[in-house]
Amino acid sequence: MGSTTPNALGLPAESRARLHDVAREAGVSLATVDRAMNRRPGVSTRTLLKVQQAVQKLAKRPGAEPMPRSDARLLCFLLPAGENGFVAELRDELHALAHWLGEQHARVEIRTTDAFAPAAAAAAVRRLRGQYDAVVLMLQDHALVRDAVERMAADGTCVLTLVSDIEARNRNHFVGIDNLAAGRTAGSLMGRFVGAGTGCIGIVMGSPGLRDHAARLAGFRQLMAAEHPQLRLLEPVESRDLDDHTGPLVRDLLARHDDLVGLYTIGAGNAGAHDALRAAGGAGRVAWVCHELTAHTRAALLDGSASAVIGQNARLEARAACRLALASLARQRLRAEDERIRIEIYLKDNLP
């Protein structure tokens, strides 16, 4: 399981420490203290009184400093732990948004968990209950996770899903591409690069429990069955989005299938796939379509190992998630079209 230590953006350490003192004294969460001190909705009269009494008690202590006032909204992004290059880009983009968030009177914390371990992910969600005004999740869609999400949303927390959706009844928004369409796009590209020949297509996915991966697989199968029936799709193998899992899986596909003409990697782990293709002499011989433009997939496009990369803009997604969360908390409406994340296609010839 990954670390769940928060990475705070935009809040002075001394102010946060003083607010934590109040939270401990009152026996409530930091987010509840923030709401109570700023008279925002969602705090009962009893809880408000407990916070006020805690502030008064702390103020009477010798040498006590004035209690800082914070009207910032508290947002948390719970992201997958590990080596996923696209997740690293999301973290970088959230850090880059710190100044803009401050102008919106908001701040963000980033936490991580093992997105492929449902019990651990659900426990990480439960630990966030009552701590934040809004929580943005990039996790597996599993019954344990859904239950934790629905309980947190029922407490009044604004819940958004990012990149991969969770089928929770009361989540507020999903931010990401149309993954069914992304899978169909991958199939269309695969057919174009393989051409009229026959053979089999290997498929590597992180996990069928990730709704974005499941939707991409469904779209890919639909398109291939309808337009390229001469190509045989192998059963998907699971990599947990890890390079050291993906590499051996791709090497095994190349070794066992002499007629392997295409490879579709649905999630992360593309550095492992790249190494395996080059080591086995499959680079350029096997059409390879993958997702997310990272340093690894860029290198694979440039040396001819990858045929095409289907991308989504991490900067736009991070900003859209923050904007939608803040709009929901302020009970404002944003047009869905304004925050729509579009599918991007990268070839060697059009790299930015």
N, C-alpha and C positions, 0 to 999 in steps of 0.2 A: 504494500500500500504506500502511496506517495505521501509526502509531507502535507499537513494541513495548516502549517504555520502561515498566518496572513502576511501579505506584502502590502503595506498601506501606502496609498498615494495621496499626498496633499494635506495631511493633518499633522501639525506640529506634535512632537513626541510628548512634550510637557502637558499640552492640552488633553491629549488622549489619555495620559496617565491620570489626570484629575477626573476625567469622566469615568474611567475605570474604577476609581475610588468610590464614586457615587454608586456605580452599578453594584459593586461588592457590598457596600453598606446597606443598600436598599434591597439586595437580593434579586435584582432584575438584570436584563440584558443591557449591553451598551446601546443597542438601537432603541430600546425602550426609554433609556435615559435621554437620548437625543430627542426623541419625540416628545417626551414629557417636558423637557426644558424649553422646547420651542412651541408648545401648545398645539401640536399637530394631532389629527384624528388617530384613533386606534389605541388610546390609553385610558383605562378605566379610572374612575374617581379614586378608588382605593390605591391603585398603583401610583397615580399622580401624587397622592398624599405621602406615600412611602418615599418617593424620590425627593419631594420637598423637605421632608424630615431629615433625610440623609444629607442633603445639601446644607441644611441649617446646622446639623451636628458637626459636619466636617469644618464648617466655617468657624465654629467656636474653638477649634483646636489651636493651641499655641503656634504662632508662626504661619497660620493658614493663609494661603494666597487667594485672591478673588477667583471664583469659579469661572472658567472660560465658557463662553456661549458659542455654540456651533449650530448653525441652521442648515448644515450640509446634509444632503441625502446620502445614506450609506448603501453602496452597491457592492455586491460580491460576485465574482466570476469563479465558478468551480469547474476546473478544466482537467483533462486527463494528465496524469503524471507520465513521465518517460521521455522518449527521444523524438516524439512526433514533431517534425519540422514545421508543419503548419500551425500547430499549437504554440510553438515558440514564437512564430510571427504574430499570433494573436496577443501573446503576452507583451511583446515589444510595442505593438500598436496601442495597447491599453496604457502602457507607460507614457507613450507619446501624447496621449489624450489628457494627461494630468492637468496641464494648464487650462485647456478648454473645459474640463470638468470643474475646475475651481471657479471658472467664470459662471458656470451653471449652478453653483453652490452644491456641488456633489463631489464625492470621493469614492474611490474603488479599492477593494482588496481582492487579491488573487489567491485562490487556494487550489490545491491539486489533490487528486485521489486516483486510485486504480479504477479506471472506467470499465475494465473487463472483469472486475470482481463485484458482482451486484450487491452482495452483503456489505462489503467495505464502502461502496459508493453510497448505498442507502444510509449507512451510519454517518458518512460525511455530510449528507444532506440533513440528517436529523440534528447534527451538531450546529447547523446554521440557523435553526429555528429561533426566531425572536432576536436574532443578532443584526439583521439588516432590513432596510426598507425594500430592497429588490435583490433577487438572486438570479443569476444567469448560469444555466447548466449546460454542459456538453458531456452527456453521459449515455450509457446504454439504457435502452427501453426494456426494463424488467419489472416484474410485479413488485419486488421489494422497493425498487427506486420509485416507481409510480406511487406507491403508498406513502413513502416519505415526502414526495413532492406534494401530493394532495393534502397531507396534514399540514405542511408548512404554508401552502397557499390558503388553507382554511383559517390559519391564524391571522391572515391579512397581509402576508408578504406577497409582493408582486413577483411572479415567477415567469422567466423567459427561458426558452431553449435555444441553443446555438449550434449550428451546423447539422446536428442530428436531433430530431424531435423526440419527445417523450409523450406518450398517449395519456396524459393526465387531464382530467376533466376541467380543471380550473387553472391551467397555466395561461398566462396572458397573451404571449406572442411566441412565434417561432421565427428565428432569423437565420436565413440560409438559402441556398439555391433549391430549385426543384430537382430533387435527386433522381426521381423517375426519369425526367427528361435528360438528366446528365448521363444516366445509364444508356438511354437510347442514343444519345450523342456518341458515347463511346462505341456502341455497336456500329453506328454509321461510319465512324472513322476507321474502325477495325476492318470493316468490309472493303472500304476504299483502299487501305494499305495492303491487305492480303490479295485483293484482286479476284479473279475468276477461278483460282485454283482450289483444290480440296485440302483437307487436313483437319487438325484439331486445334482448339483454342484452350489454353490453360487459364484458370481464374484463381486469383489469390485475394482473399478478403480478410479484414480484421476480425469480424465476428458478425454472424447473422443477427445478433441481439442489438446491433447498432442500426437504427432505422434508416440512416443515410446509406449504409452499405447494403442493407436488404432492398431498399428502393432502387439503388443503382443496378444491383444484380437483376431485379425484375425487369427493369427497362432494357438492360442489355440483352437478356434472353428474348424479350418480345421482339426487339428489332432484328436480332440475328435469325430467329425462327421465321420471321416474315420475309426478310430480304436476302438472307444468305444461308438457306437451308443446306447447302453443300458443305458447310463448315460444322464440325462436330464440337459441341461445347463439353469440356470435361467438368466433372463435379468440382465445385469450389473447395479449396483448402484454406484453413484458417491460420492466420499469422499473428493475431493479437497486435497488429500494427508494429511489430518489432523487426528491425533489420536482421538480427541474428536468427529469427524464425523464418523470415521471408527468403533469405538467401538459400538455405538448404531446401526449402520447398520448390523454388524455381530450378535449382540444380537437379532435383529429383524429377520434375516434369520434363526437363530437357533430356535426361538420361533414359526415361521410360517411354518416351513418345518420339519416335523418329520423324513422325509427320506433324510435329508441333509447328504450326505456322504463325500463331499469335499468342500473346499474353496480355491479360487484362488484370492489373492490380487495382483493386477498388479503394483501398485505404492507404495508410502510411507503410513504412518499411521499404521504401523504394531504393534506398542506398544498398540494401541487401540484394534486391532484384537486379540492380545495375551491375554490381560486382559479379553476380552469378552469370548473367548474360555475357559479360566480357570474358570471364574465365572459361566458359564453355564454348566460346566462339559463336554464340547466338546473336551477338550484337549486330544489328542490321539485317540478319537473316530471318529473325522472328519479329513480326510486327508487335510493338509493345505500346499499349495505351495505358496511361496512369492518371492519377489525380494530384492536384495541387502543385503549383510552381514554387519549388524550393531550390536551395542551392544544389541538392542532389539531382532533382529532375531536370534542372536547367543544364547541368553538366551532361546528363544522359541525352538530352536533345542535341546538344552541341557536338557530341562525338558519334551521333547516329544510332545510339542504342535505343532510345525512345523515339517512337514515331510521332506521338502527340501527347500533350498534357491538357487535361480539363481542369480549369482553375476556378477559384472563387476568391474575391478580394478580401483579405484579412482586415485591411484598414477600414473598408466600408462596413464590414460585419461588426467590428468592435464598436464603431461609432453608432451604427444603427441600433445595436443592442442597448447602448447607453441612452440614446435619444428616445427609444420606445419605452424603456423603463422609466425615465424621468417624466415623459408625457403621461404614462399610466398613473404614476404617483400624483401628478398634478391634475388628473382627470381631464387631460387634453386629448384631442384626437389628432392623429397624424394619418395622412393618406398612405395606404399600404404601398402604393406605387412609388412614393417618395423614398421608402426604405427597402425596396425590392433589390435582392442580390441576384445578379445575372450570371449565367454560365459563360465562362471565358474559354477560348480554345487557343492553345499555344503550339506553334510549330517551330522548327529550327529557324525558319525565315522571318518570324515576326516577334522574336523575343524582345521584351522592353529593356 
